[in-house]
Amino acid sequence: SDEASTLRVENLDVTYGRAVSALRSVSLDVPPGSVVTLLGANGAGKTTLLRAVSGTLRLHRGAVTAGAIRYGETVLDGQDPVAAVRAGVVQVPEGRRVFAALTVDENLRSGGLGLGRRTPERIKEGRERVFTLFPRLAERTRQQAGLLSGGEQQMLAIGRALMAAPKLLLLDEPSLGLAPQMVERIAEVVREINAQGTSVLLVEQNAGMALALADHAHVLEVGEVRLSGPAAELARTDAVRRLYLGEA
Ligand code: ATP
């Protein structure tokens, strides 16, 4: 059912240490099959929200202090990353963090480690899916990941996440620092992944790209949701045009 694969974030408060309040009463849903984007300036709390969903918040000394995160029946707040991955929720971290010293293939094989139940067939299927999406990676399976271009490393980071067969992919600034052509390629890939049935929660500074991809958008300002709506509608509001689309 739809409910079984809906992400629901309800009235979420997150703090780092004792003093820093990063999110306050944030609520949003990611319905199955949809692309939802989070826009906002540096420090608005976008990455923090992804960390809370993927169970990586604690690695950054953050904690959920109120509210709830559920993916279907599974409670994700306060869980670790393995629990999120088992539930089908996988994050691609910001900054294309691949294992630089390992090969492309070794990086891919590391995707979904700890999941158990990973048969050679599953791995083969995963690699085929990744290589169909990213033919460039197929040509470079034995290359050291650290020697790939920035765009190729971003593809590898996404590919590694896909190896865990996510139902919901959390993407943190996939276009950051990439040339316009590569940004367009990443946008196409997000569309393709979504068309294959994976929901996407996308954090982007590139609001034009994000609003073109997304069904629904939320604007975060200093830890709070300020605007929410269908992406096409938000793209027409004065505030979004001025602040995030760089229009006069
Ligand atoms: P950016 O686009 O710059 O990554 P963001 O919208 O993703 O910004 P976050 O990285 O979620 O914002 O940061 C939200 C707030 O939490 C900021 O005030 C930031 O300084 C703070 N913060 C983030 N990580 C930590 C941490 N590990 N310890 C303390 N404070 C943190």
Residues whose N, C-alpha, C, O or C-beta is under 5 A from the ligand:
A	BS01	ATP	Y16 V20 A22 A41 N42 G43 A44 G45 K46 T47 T48 H60
